């Protein structure tokens, strides 16, 4: 049986994933460590542009940056959504194994 991944390993999975996205001009996506939600089954990570995070200026805001779930037992990354609250997506995941079931 595979060992569970650590929170740091999960964050690395998320960072690798968001690094594949087209990055904002003269900016980059960063994980918001203080917003991470820890659950028994894994973590929910949030990300945004570094300039938005540091300046709060609307011109640097990111749209469509759905929170990402990383499963502790598998290391699988699952994309949630932006149309509903994160609580909705967490409840869906806990009930069905998919945040967008």
Biopython code that builds the backbone (N, CA, C, O; Angstrom):
import numpy as np
from Bio.PDB.StructureBuilder import StructureBuilder

atoms = [
    (1, "UNK", "N", (0.844, -1.193, 0.000)),
    (1, "UNK", "CA", (0.000, 0.000, 0.000)),
    (1, "UNK", "C", (0.885, 1.252, 0.000)),
    (1, "UNK", "O", (1.860, 1.348, 0.745)),
    (2, "UNK", "N", (0.523, 2.179, -0.838)),
    (2, "UNK", "CA", (1.286, 3.406, -0.973)),
    (2, "UNK", "C", (1.145, 4.269, 0.279)),
    (2, "UNK", "O", (0.064, 4.381, 0.856)),
    (3, "UNK", "N", (2.249, 4.868, 0.679)),
    (3, "UNK", "CA", (2.203, 5.777, 1.816)),
    (3, "UNK", "C", (1.480, 7.052, 1.428)),
    (3, "UNK", "O", (1.452, 7.449, 0.264)),
    (4, "UNK", "N", (0.899, 7.677, 2.431)),
    (4, "UNK", "CA", (0.220, 8.945, 2.191)),
    (4, "UNK", "C", (1.247, 10.027, 1.865)),
    (4, "UNK", "O", (2.381, 9.998, 2.343)),
    (5, "UNK", "N", (0.825, 10.969, 1.048)),
    (5, "UNK", "CA", (1.704, 12.094, 0.746)),
    (5, "UNK", "C", (1.588, 13.129, 1.861)),
    (5, "UNK", "O", (0.613, 13.155, 2.612)),
    (6, "UNK", "N", (2.604, 13.976, 1.946)),
    (6, "UNK", "CA", (2.603, 15.037, 2.943)),
    (6, "UNK", "C", (1.967, 16.303, 2.368)),
    (6, "UNK", "O", (1.745, 16.411, 1.162)),
    (7, "UNK", "N", (1.687, 17.233, 3.233)),
    (7, "UNK", "CA", (1.132, 18.515, 2.794)),
    (7, "UNK", "C", (2.106, 19.222, 1.847)),
    (7, "UNK", "O", (1.686, 19.829, 0.861)),
    (8, "UNK", "N", (3.400, 19.144, 2.145)),
    (8, "UNK", "CA", (4.400, 19.773, 1.273)),
    (8, "UNK", "C", (4.431, 19.120, -0.108)),
    (8, "UNK", "O", (4.571, 19.806, -1.120)),
    (9, "UNK", "N", (4.301, 17.791, -0.145)),
    (9, "UNK", "CA", (4.251, 17.092, -1.428)),
    (9, "UNK", "C", (2.997, 17.487, -2.206)),
    (9, "UNK", "O", (3.041, 17.674, -3.422)),
    (10, "UNK", "N", (1.884, 17.609, -1.491)),
    (10, "UNK", "CA", (0.634, 18.027, -2.134)),
    (10, "UNK", "C", (0.773, 19.435, -2.713)),
    (10, "UNK", "O", (0.329, 19.700, -3.830)),
    (11, "UNK", "N", (1.385, 20.323, -1.955)),
    (11, "UNK", "CA", (1.587, 21.691, -2.454)),
    (11, "UNK", "C", (2.462, 21.682, -3.707)),
    (11, "UNK", "O", (2.219, 22.450, -4.638)),
    (12, "UNK", "N", (3.465, 20.831, -3.733)),
    (12, "UNK", "CA", (4.328, 20.724, -4.918)),
    (12, "UNK", "C", (3.536, 20.256, -6.126)),
    (12, "UNK", "O", (3.775, 20.717, -7.242)),
    (13, "UNK", "N", (2.598, 19.346, -5.914)),
    (13, "UNK", "CA", (1.732, 18.879, -7.002)),
    (13, "UNK", "C", (0.924, 20.047, -7.556)),
    (13, "UNK", "O", (0.803, 20.209, -8.770)),
    (14, "UNK", "N", (0.378, 20.854, -6.662)),
    (14, "UNK", "CA", (-0.410, 22.018, -7.079)),
    (14, "UNK", "C", (0.477, 23.029, -7.802)),
    (14, "UNK", "O", (0.100, 23.549, -8.852)),
    (15, "UNK", "N", (1.648, 23.305, -7.246)),
    (15, "UNK", "CA", (2.548, 24.270, -7.887)),
    (15, "UNK", "C", (2.951, 23.811, -9.293)),
    (15, "UNK", "O", (3.021, 24.620, -10.218)),
    (16, "UNK", "N", (3.212, 22.517, -9.445)),
    (16, "UNK", "CA", (3.555, 21.993, -10.777)),
    (16, "UNK", "C", (2.381, 22.138, -11.735)),
    (16, "UNK", "O", (2.562, 22.460, -12.909)),
    (17, "UNK", "N", (1.180, 21.898, -11.226)),
    (17, "UNK", "CA", (-0.028, 22.010, -12.054)),
    (17, "UNK", "C", (-0.258, 23.448, -12.516)),
    (17, "UNK", "O", (-0.467, 23.695, -13.704)),
    (18, "UNK", "N", (-0.221, 24.390, -11.585)),
    (18, "UNK", "CA", (-0.509, 25.779, -11.968)),
    (18, "UNK", "C", (0.624, 26.394, -12.794)),
    (18, "UNK", "O", (0.415, 27.380, -13.501)),
    (19, "UNK", "N", (1.805, 25.822, -12.705)),
    (19, "UNK", "CA", (2.925, 26.306, -13.534)),
    (19, "UNK", "C", (2.703, 25.989, -15.008)),
    (19, "UNK", "O", (3.323, 26.608, -15.873)),
    (20, "UNK", "N", (1.820, 25.027, -15.306)),
    (20, "UNK", "CA", (1.542, 24.677, -16.713)),
    (20, "UNK", "C", (0.554, 25.637, -17.347)),
    (20, "UNK", "O", (0.397, 25.641, -18.568)),
    (21, "UNK", "N", (-0.116, 26.454, -16.540)),
    (21, "UNK", "CA", (-1.091, 27.410, -17.078)),
    (21, "UNK", "C", (-0.366, 28.580, -17.732)),
    (21, "UNK", "O", (0.744, 28.924, -17.325)),
    (22, "UNK", "N", (-0.979, 29.194, -18.742)),
    (22, "UNK", "CA", (-0.414, 30.459, -19.232)),
    (22, "UNK", "C", (-0.383, 31.456, -18.065)),
    (22, "UNK", "O", (-1.409, 31.726, -17.442)),
    (23, "UNK", "N", (0.777, 31.981, -17.788)),
    (23, "UNK", "CA", (0.932, 32.871, -16.634)),
    (23, "UNK", "C", (0.490, 34.297, -17.001)),
    (23, "UNK", "O", (0.595, 34.716, -18.154)),
    (24, "UNK", "N", (-0.002, 35.027, -16.000)),
    (24, "UNK", "CA", (-0.357, 36.428, -16.261)),
    (24, "UNK", "C", (0.883, 37.200, -16.729)),
    (24, "UNK", "O", (2.007, 36.884, -16.341)),
    (25, "UNK", "N", (0.661, 38.196, -17.551)),
    (25, "UNK", "CA", (1.771, 38.980, -18.081)),
    (25, "UNK", "C", (2.569, 39.621, -16.953)),
    (25, "UNK", "O", (2.003, 40.284, -16.084)),
    (26, "UNK", "N", (3.890, 39.421, -16.968)),
    (26, "UNK", "CA", (4.799, 39.963, -15.953)),
    (26, "UNK", "C", (4.380, 39.575, -14.537)),
    (26, "UNK", "O", (4.541, 40.358, -13.601)),
    (27, "UNK", "N", (3.846, 38.370, -14.384)),
    (27, "UNK", "CA", (3.339, 37.906, -13.097)),
    (27, "UNK", "C", (3.425, 36.385, -13.084)),
    (27, "UNK", "O", (3.879, 35.774, -14.052)),
    (28, "UNK", "N", (2.999, 35.789, -12.008)),
    (28, "UNK", "CA", (2.955, 34.325, -11.921)),
    (28, "UNK", "C", (1.885, 33.934, -10.920)),
    (28, "UNK", "O", (1.472, 34.742, -10.088)),
    (29, "UNK", "N", (1.435, 32.682, -11.007)),
    (29, "UNK", "CA", (0.471, 32.160, -10.051)),
    (29, "UNK", "C", (1.199, 31.648, -8.816)),
    (29, "UNK", "O", (2.270, 31.049, -8.910)),
    (30, "UNK", "N", (0.600, 31.895, -7.663)),
    (30, "UNK", "CA", (1.157, 31.407, -6.402)),
    (30, "UNK", "C", (0.061, 30.716, -5.587)),
    (30, "UNK", "O", (-1.122, 31.036, -5.706)),
    (31, "UNK", "N", (0.484, 29.765, -4.762)),
    (31, "UNK", "CA", (-0.421, 29.083, -3.839)),
    (31, "UNK", "C", (-0.582, 29.965, -2.601)),
    (31, "UNK", "O", (0.388, 30.521, -2.086)),
    (32, "UNK", "N", (-1.812, 30.077, -2.142)),
    (32, "UNK", "CA", (-2.107, 30.877, -0.950)),
    (32, "UNK", "C", (-2.078, 29.957, 0.276)),
    (32, "UNK", "O", (-3.095, 29.379, 0.658)),
    (33, "UNK", "N", (-0.904, 29.836, 0.879)),
    (33, "UNK", "CA", (-0.713, 28.902, 1.984)),
    (33, "UNK", "C", (-1.701, 29.123, 3.127)),
    (33, "UNK", "O", (-2.228, 28.161, 3.686)),
    (34, "UNK", "N", (-1.954, 30.373, 3.474)),
    (34, "UNK", "CA", (-2.828, 30.672, 4.611)),
    (34, "UNK", "C", (-4.283, 30.294, 4.360)),
    (34, "UNK", "O", (-5.072, 30.217, 5.302)),
    (35, "UNK", "N", (-4.645, 30.058, 3.109)),
    (35, "UNK", "CA", (-6.025, 29.711, 2.771)),
    (35, "UNK", "C", (-6.242, 28.206, 2.618)),
    (35, "UNK", "O", (-7.377, 27.755, 2.467)),
    (36, "UNK", "N", (-5.168, 27.433, 2.655)),
    (36, "UNK", "CA", (-5.278, 25.980, 2.455)),
    (36, "UNK", "C", (-6.180, 25.367, 3.512)),
    (36, "UNK", "O", (-6.061, 25.661, 4.702)),
    (37, "UNK", "N", (-7.084, 24.509, 3.055)),
    (37, "UNK", "CA", (-7.994, 23.793, 3.952)),
    (37, "UNK", "C", (-7.483, 22.363, 4.084)),
    (37, "UNK", "O", (-7.335, 21.656, 3.087)),
    (38, "UNK", "N", (-7.216, 21.940, 5.318)),
    (38, "UNK", "CA", (-6.771, 20.570, 5.576)),
    (38, "UNK", "C", (-7.959, 19.720, 5.976)),
    (38, "UNK", "O", (-8.768, 20.113, 6.817)),
    (39, "UNK", "N", (-8.053, 18.560, 5.370)),
    (39, "UNK", "CA", (-9.100, 17.589, 5.677)),
    (39, "UNK", "C", (-8.442, 16.244, 5.956)),
    (39, "UNK", "O", (-7.261, 16.052, 5.666)),
    (40, "UNK", "N", (-9.203, 15.324, 6.514)),
    (40, "UNK", "CA", (-8.683, 13.985, 6.786)),
    (40, "UNK", "C", (-8.210, 13.309, 5.500)),
    (40, "UNK", "O", (-7.241, 12.550, 5.517)),
    (41, "UNK", "N", (-8.882, 13.579, 4.399)),
    (41, "UNK", "CA", (-8.605, 12.933, 3.117)),
    (41, "UNK", "C", (-7.611, 13.681, 2.237)),
    (41, "UNK", "O", (-7.176, 13.155, 1.213)),
    (42, "UNK", "N", (-7.243, 14.913, 2.630)),
    (42, "UNK", "CA", (-6.315, 15.683, 1.808)),
    (42, "UNK", "C", (-6.403, 17.171, 2.073)),
    (42, "UNK", "O", (-6.694, 17.605, 3.188)),
    (43, "UNK", "N", (-6.145, 17.949, 1.028)),
    (43, "UNK", "CA", (-6.092, 19.396, 1.172)),
    (43, "UNK", "C", (-6.808, 20.084, 0.015)),
    (43, "UNK", "O", (-6.911, 19.550, -1.090)),
    (44, "UNK", "N", (-7.294, 21.280, 0.304)),
    (44, "UNK", "CA", (-7.867, 22.149, -0.724)),
    (44, "UNK", "C", (-6.951, 23.365, -0.817)),
    (44, "UNK", "O", (-6.745, 24.083, 0.162)),
    (45, "UNK", "N", (-6.413, 23.579, -2.000)),
    (45, "UNK", "CA", (-5.477, 24.685, -2.232)),
    (45, "UNK", "C", (-6.128, 25.764, -3.085)),
    (45, "UNK", "O", (-6.914, 25.494, -3.992)),
    (46, "UNK", "N", (-5.767, 26.987, -2.756)),
    (46, "UNK", "CA", (-6.220, 28.158, -3.500)),
    (46, "UNK", "C", (-4.994, 28.829, -4.101)),
    (46, "UNK", "O", (-3.906, 28.783, -3.526)),
    (47, "UNK", "N", (-5.175, 29.446, -5.251)),
    (47, "UNK", "CA", (-4.067, 30.146, -5.890)),
    (47, "UNK", "C", (-4.591, 31.420, -6.545)),
    (47, "UNK", "O", (-5.784, 31.562, -6.814)),
    (48, "UNK", "N", (-3.676, 32.325, -6.787)),
    (48, "UNK", "CA", (-3.992, 33.581, -7.468)),
    (48, "UNK", "C", (-2.703, 34.128, -8.058)),
    (48, "UNK", "O", (-1.650, 33.499, -7.957)),
    (49, "UNK", "N", (-2.786, 35.294, -8.670)),
    (49, "UNK", "CA", (-1.559, 35.906, -9.189)),
    (49, "UNK", "C", (-0.804, 36.566, -8.032)),
    (49, "UNK", "O", (-1.400, 37.085, -7.088)),
    (50, "UNK", "N", (0.503, 36.527, -8.137)),
    (50, "UNK", "CA", (1.326, 37.116, -7.084)),
    (50, "UNK", "C", (1.056, 38.619, -6.944)),
    (50, "UNK", "O", (0.998, 39.141, -5.831)),
    (51, "UNK", "N", (0.892, 39.305, -8.071)),
    (51, "UNK", "CA", (0.643, 40.749, -7.997)),
    (51, "UNK", "C", (-0.704, 41.062, -7.347)),
    (51, "UNK", "O", (-0.812, 42.028, -6.591)),
    (52, "UNK", "N", (-1.732, 40.258, -7.632)),
    (52, "UNK", "CA", (-3.026, 40.466, -6.988)),
    (52, "UNK", "C", (-2.882, 40.265, -5.478)),
    (52, "UNK", "O", (-3.417, 41.041, -4.686)),
    (53, "UNK", "N", (-2.166, 39.234, -5.096)),
    (53, "UNK", "CA", (-1.995, 38.909, -3.680)),
    (53, "UNK", "C", (-1.230, 40.006, -2.937)),
    (53, "UNK", "O", (-1.554, 40.334, -1.796)),
    (54, "UNK", "N", (-0.219, 40.564, -3.590)),
    (54, "UNK", "CA", (0.605, 41.555, -2.894)),
    (54, "UNK", "C", (0.062, 42.976, -2.980)),
    (54, "UNK", "O", (0.302, 43.784, -2.083)),
    (55, "UNK", "N", (-0.674, 43.294, -4.061)),
    (55, "UNK", "CA", (-1.146, 44.675, -4.217)),
    (55, "UNK", "C", (-2.638, 44.844, -3.974)),
    (55, "UNK", "O", (-3.079, 45.908, -3.542)),
    (56, "UNK", "N", (-3.420, 43.799, -4.249)),
    (56, "UNK", "CA", (-4.875, 43.914, -4.157)),
    (56, "UNK", "C", (-5.480, 44.756, -5.263)),
    (56, "UNK", "O", (-6.664, 45.090, -5.217)),
    (57, "UNK", "N", (-4.669, 45.104, -6.267)),
    (57, "UNK", "CA", (-5.156, 45.940, -7.362)),
    (57, "UNK", "C", (-5.966, 45.085, -8.339)),
    (57, "UNK", "O", (-5.521, 44.029, -8.790)),
    (58, "UNK", "N", (-7.164, 45.573, -8.647)),
    (58, "UNK", "CA", (-8.105, 44.836, -9.475)),
    (58, "UNK", "C", (-7.521, 44.421, -10.822)),
    (58, "UNK", "O", (-7.882, 43.368, -11.349)),
    (59, "UNK", "N", (-6.644, 45.214, -11.377)),
    (59, "UNK", "CA", (-6.067, 44.890, -12.684)),
    (59, "UNK", "C", (-5.285, 43.580, -12.670)),
    (59, "UNK", "O", (-5.036, 42.997, -13.725)),
    (60, "UNK", "N", (-4.895, 43.110, -11.482)),
    (60, "UNK", "CA", (-4.142, 41.868, -11.367)),
    (60, "UNK", "C", (-5.006, 40.688, -10.918)),
    (60, "UNK", "O", (-4.495, 39.585, -10.723)),
    (61, "UNK", "N", (-6.308, 40.913, -10.754)),
    (61, "UNK", "CA", (-7.207, 39.850, -10.306)),
    (61, "UNK", "C", (-7.270, 38.726, -11.345)),
    (61, "UNK", "O", (-7.113, 38.958, -12.543)),
    (62, "UNK", "N", (-7.499, 37.522, -10.863)),
    (62, "UNK", "CA", (-7.562, 36.337, -11.717)),
    (62, "UNK", "C", (-8.988, 35.799, -11.694)),
    (62, "UNK", "O", (-9.598, 35.686, -10.631)),
    (63, "UNK", "N", (-9.507, 35.474, -12.854)),
    (63, "UNK", "CA", (-10.837, 34.865, -12.946)),
    (63, "UNK", "C", (-10.687, 33.384, -13.277)),
    (63, "UNK", "O", (-9.772, 32.991, -14.001)),
    (64, "UNK", "N", (-11.584, 32.576, -12.745)),
    (64, "UNK", "CA", (-11.596, 31.165, -13.081)),
    (64, "UNK", "C", (-10.570, 30.319, -12.378)),
    (64, "UNK", "O", (-10.288, 29.200, -12.808)),
    (65, "UNK", "N", (-10.001, 30.835, -11.295)),
    (65, "UNK", "CA", (-8.991, 30.064, -10.571)),
    (65, "UNK", "C", (-9.661, 29.188, -9.506)),
    (65, "UNK", "O", (-9.658, 29.501, -8.316)),
    (66, "UNK", "N", (-10.229, 28.089, -9.981)),
    (66, "UNK", "CA", (-10.950, 27.161, -9.104)),
    (66, "UNK", "C", (-9.990, 26.514, -8.115)),
    (66, "UNK", "O", (-8.884, 26.124, -8.490)),
    (67, "UNK", "N", (-10.401, 26.397, -6.860)),
    (67, "UNK", "CA", (-9.568, 25.701, -5.874)),
    (67, "UNK", "C", (-9.273, 24.269, -6.317)),
    (67, "UNK", "O", (-10.036, 23.670, -7.074)),
    (68, "UNK", "N", (-8.166, 23.739, -5.837)),
    (68, "UNK", "CA", (-7.695, 22.423, -6.241)),
    (68, "UNK", "C", (-7.623, 21.498, -5.028)),
    (68, "UNK", "O", (-7.108, 21.878, -3.977)),
    (69, "UNK", "N", (-8.138, 20.295, -5.184)),
    (69, "UNK", "CA", (-8.074, 19.269, -4.143)),
    (69, "UNK", "C", (-6.918, 18.327, -4.473)),
    (69, "UNK", "O", (-6.746, 17.919, -5.622)),
    (70, "UNK", "N", (-6.130, 17.987, -3.457)),
    (70, "UNK", "CA", (-5.129, 16.930, -3.594)),
    (70, "UNK", "C", (-5.449, 15.866, -2.562)),
    (70, "UNK", "O", (-5.533, 16.142, -1.365)),
    (71, "UNK", "N", (-5.627, 14.642, -3.046)),
    (71, "UNK", "CA", (-5.959, 13.527, -2.163)),
    (71, "UNK", "C", (-4.704, 13.001, -1.462)),
    (71, "UNK", "O", (-3.673, 12.758, -2.089)),
    (72, "UNK", "N", (-4.824, 12.834, -0.148)),
    (72, "UNK", "CA", (-3.697, 12.400, 0.674)),
    (72, "UNK", "C", (-3.239, 10.976, 0.330)),
    (72, "UNK", "O", (-2.041, 10.696, 0.344)),
    (73, "UNK", "N", (-4.165, 10.090, 0.027)),
    (73, "UNK", "CA", (-3.816, 8.684, -0.196)),
    (73, "UNK", "C", (-3.308, 8.395, -1.600)),
    (73, "UNK", "O", (-2.581, 7.423, -1.806)),
    (74, "UNK", "N", (-3.682, 9.225, -2.569)),
    (74, "UNK", "CA", (-3.319, 8.949, -3.964)),
    (74, "UNK", "C", (-2.422, 10.006, -4.598)),
    (74, "UNK", "O", (-1.703, 9.716, -5.554)),
    (75, "UNK", "N", (-2.458, 11.232, -4.073)),
    (75, "UNK", "CA", (-1.747, 12.332, -4.717)),
    (75, "UNK", "C", (-2.487, 12.874, -5.927)),
    (75, "UNK", "O", (-1.978, 13.749, -6.627)),
    (76, "UNK", "N", (-3.698, 12.357, -6.181)),
    (76, "UNK", "CA", (-4.490, 12.854, -7.307)),
    (76, "UNK", "C", (-4.906, 14.296, -7.067)),
    (76, "UNK", "O", (-5.239, 14.689, -5.949)),
    (77, "UNK", "N", (-4.881, 15.076, -8.141)),
    (77, "UNK", "CA", (-5.322, 16.469, -8.106)),
    (77, "UNK", "C", (-6.681, 16.555, -8.789)),
    (77, "UNK", "O", (-6.863, 16.051, -9.898)),
    (78, "UNK", "N", (-7.626, 17.195, -8.123)),
    (78, "UNK", "CA", (-8.974, 17.374, -8.665)),
    (78, "UNK", "C", (-9.305, 18.861, -8.679)),
    (78, "UNK", "O", (-9.057, 19.572, -7.704)),
    (79, "UNK", "N", (-9.860, 19.317, -9.773)),
    (79, "UNK", "CA", (-10.262, 20.715, -9.913)),
    (79, "UNK", "C", (-11.689, 20.858, -9.404)),
    (79, "UNK", "O", (-12.557, 20.061, -9.760)),
    (80, "UNK", "N", (-11.936, 21.862, -8.578)),
    (80, "UNK", "CA", (-13.295, 22.116, -8.095)),
    (80, "UNK", "C", (-13.998, 22.994, -9.117)),
    (80, "UNK", "O", (-14.014, 22.664, -10.303)),
    (81, "UNK", "N", (-14.568, 24.086, -8.689)),
    (81, "UNK", "CA", (-15.243, 24.994, -9.598)),
    (81, "UNK", "C", (-15.301, 26.377, -8.986)),
    (81, "UNK", "O", (-14.807, 26.608, -7.882)),
    (82, "UNK", "N", (-15.910, 27.291, -9.718)),
    (82, "UNK", "CA", (-16.026, 28.670, -9.224)),
    (82, "UNK", "C", (-17.471, 29.136, -9.141)),
    (82, "UNK", "O", (-17.738, 30.225, -8.632)),
    (83, "UNK", "N", (-18.406, 28.334, -9.630)),
    (83, "UNK", "CA", (-19.809, 28.761, -9.665)),
    (83, "UNK", "C", (-20.476, 28.678, -8.294)),
    (83, "UNK", "O", (-21.440, 29.393, -8.023)),
    (84, "UNK", "N", (-19.960, 27.804, -7.434)),
    (84, "UNK", "CA", (-20.563, 27.600, -6.113)),
    (84, "UNK", "C", (-19.501, 27.772, -5.041)),
    (84, "UNK", "O", (-18.320, 27.938, -5.347)),
    (85, "UNK", "N", (-19.919, 27.734, -3.794)),
    (85, "UNK", "CA", (-18.976, 27.910, -2.678)),
    (85, "UNK", "C", (-18.031, 26.719, -2.575)),
    (85, "UNK", "O", (-18.356, 25.620, -3.025)),
    (86, "UNK", "N", (-16.872, 26.937, -1.986)),
    (86, "UNK", "CA", (-15.936, 25.834, -1.806)),
    (86, "UNK", "C", (-16.553, 24.761, -0.913)),
    (86, "UNK", "O", (-16.259, 23.577, -1.080)),
    (87, "UNK", "N", (-17.394, 25.155, 0.023)),
    (87, "UNK", "CA", (-18.066, 24.176, 0.878)),
    (87, "UNK", "C", (-18.908, 23.212, 0.046)),
    (87, "UNK", "O", (-18.961, 22.018, 0.343)),
    (88, "UNK", "N", (-19.566, 23.726, -0.996)),
    (88, "UNK", "CA", (-20.354, 22.873, -1.883)),
    (88, "UNK", "C", (-19.464, 21.811, -2.531)),
    (88, "UNK", "O", (-19.803, 20.628, -2.545)),
    (89, "UNK", "N", (-18.325, 22.246, -3.066)),
    (89, "UNK", "CA", (-17.437, 21.318, -3.757)),
    (89, "UNK", "C", (-16.823, 20.302, -2.789)),
    (89, "UNK", "O", (-16.648, 19.135, -3.141)),
    (90, "UNK", "N", (-16.500, 20.740, -1.588)),
    (90, "UNK", "CA", (-15.987, 19.811, -0.577)),
    (90, "UNK", "C", (-17.063, 18.794, -0.211)),
    (90, "UNK", "O", (-16.772, 17.601, -0.121)),
    (91, "UNK", "N", (-18.288, 19.237, -0.001)),
    (91, "UNK", "CA", (-19.384, 18.316, 0.321)),
    (91, "UNK", "C", (-19.612, 17.314, -0.803)),
    (91, "UNK", "O", (-19.836, 16.133, -0.539)),
    (92, "UNK", "N", (-19.558, 17.771, -2.062)),
    (92, "UNK", "CA", (-19.715, 16.879, -3.206)),
    (92, "UNK", "C", (-18.598, 15.833, -3.221)),
    (92, "UNK", "O", (-18.838, 14.646, -3.441)),
    (93, "UNK", "N", (-17.381, 16.301, -2.983)),
    (93, "UNK", "CA", (-16.250, 15.371, -2.962)),
    (93, "UNK", "C", (-16.428, 14.331, -1.862)),
    (93, "UNK", "O", (-16.232, 13.137, -2.089)),
    (94, "UNK", "N", (-16.796, 14.787, -0.683)),
    (94, "UNK", "CA", (-16.947, 13.856, 0.437)),
    (94, "UNK", "C", (-18.083, 12.869, 0.218)),
    (94, "UNK", "O", (-18.025, 11.740, 0.706)),
    (95, "UNK", "N", (-19.105, 13.276, -0.506)),
    (95, "UNK", "CA", (-20.255, 12.402, -0.751)),
    (95, "UNK", "C", (-20.031, 11.447, -1.927)),
    (95, "UNK", "O", (-20.537, 10.324, -1.927)),
    (96, "UNK", "N", (-19.270, 11.901, -2.928)),
    (96, "UNK", "CA", (-19.196, 11.118, -4.175)),
    (96, "UNK", "C", (-17.774, 10.782, -4.639)),
    (96, "UNK", "O", (-17.596, 9.929, -5.508)),
    (97, "UNK", "N", (-16.776, 11.435, -4.075)),
    (97, "UNK", "CA", (-15.401, 11.244, -4.567)),
    (97, "UNK", "C", (-15.045, 12.180, -5.699)),
    (97, "UNK", "O", (-13.932, 12.135, -6.223)),
    (98, "UNK", "N", (-16.009, 13.048, -6.087)),
    (98, "UNK", "CA", (-15.751, 14.035, -7.129)),
    (98, "UNK", "C", (-16.318, 15.380, -6.689)),
    (98, "UNK", "O", (-17.477, 15.453, -6.279)),
    (99, "UNK", "N", (-15.520, 16.450, -6.768)),
    (99, "UNK", "CA", (-16.035, 17.754, -6.342)),
    (99, "UNK", "C", (-17.097, 18.320, -7.287)),
    (99, "UNK", "O", (-17.823, 19.247, -6.929)),
    (100, "UNK", "N", (-17.182, 17.760, -8.485)),
    (100, "UNK", "CA", (-18.125, 18.294, -9.475)),
    (100, "UNK", "C", (-19.124, 17.228, -9.925)),
    (100, "UNK", "O", (-19.605, 17.259, -11.058)),
    (101, "UNK", "N", (-19.428, 16.299, -9.045)),
    (101, "UNK", "CA", (-20.336, 15.195, -9.387)),
    (101, "UNK", "C", (-21.724, 15.715, -9.750)),
    (101, "UNK", "O", (-22.616, 14.927, -10.064)),
]
sb = StructureBuilder()
sb.init_structure("model")
sb.init_model(0)
sb.init_chain("A")
sb.init_seg("    ")
for serial, (resi, resn, name, xyz) in enumerate(atoms, 1):
    if name == "N":
        sb.init_residue(resn, " ", resi, " ")
    sb.init_atom(name, np.array(xyz, "f"), 0.0, 1.0, " ", f" {name:<3s}", serial, name[0])
structure = sb.get_structure()
